Amino acid sequence: MRCVMIHYNEIGLKGKNQPLFLRRLESNLLKVTAGTGVRRVEERSGRMVLPLSRDADWEAIRARLRAVFGIANFSLAERVEPDMAALKKAVGKALEARAFQSFKVAARRAFKQFPLTSEDINRELGAFVQGQTQAAVDLERPDLTIHIEVLPRDLYFSCGREAGPGGLPVGVSGRVVSLLSGGIDSPVAAHRLMKRGCQVVFVHFHSFPFLDSTSRTKAVELVQLLTRFQYWSHL
């Protein structure tokens, strides 16, 4: 089953308040991916998993997740049974259409009861991939990195990760008003506030028709740019 694997970082340091931050991130993810084929959001061992329908629009999901504060990184992943034979079969099939000269396997075993350690998984799966593709192992600068996530009941693998904007989910720090003048200072400040979890309402005053409409045009462009980080806001 295809899914999106999402990692967060700063949220993991929030202690007793962590459930509040996770609920907000989950809500934001559902709103931002509405209509793209995301079925639901699952919280799994310090990660979030978004199961996808067969007709899910990955490119649309990818573009939107890049602008969701709270995400450290994400990847298009595949869920398989917690068995090395099933993992090798799925990885081998996924690599058939890929061309690469070097690779590495990076496993993370969140479920410690899995019989193999992370290093064991790296070696065993790496030997399988090398035997199938004849590609070289390069632990420093590989053409392809195969990420393995070992969670209770499931294994996940992905080929590469996308960087998220980090920070805190928009909405956990209240609502603020940002006055957009048309220059660069105010949108930078607004972006930083959103990254700290604020929901931003934008206000712009212009003197058209007494002055030309340059500031109004720039303000509209800035709001359109910044609101991609706030799909769930009512602006």
Secondary structure, DSSP 8 states (H G I E B T S, - for coil): -EEEEEE-SGGGG-GGGHHHHHHHHHHHHHHHTTTTTB---EEETTEEEEEB-TT--HHHHHHHHTT-TT-SEEEEEEEE-S-HHHHHHHHHHHHTT---SEEEEEEEESSTTSSS-HHHHHHHHHHHHHHHH--EE-SSS-SEEEEEEEETTEEEEEE--EE---SB-TTTT-EEEEE--SSSHHHHHHHHHHHBT-EEEEE----TTTS-SHHHHHHHHHHHHHGGG-TTS--
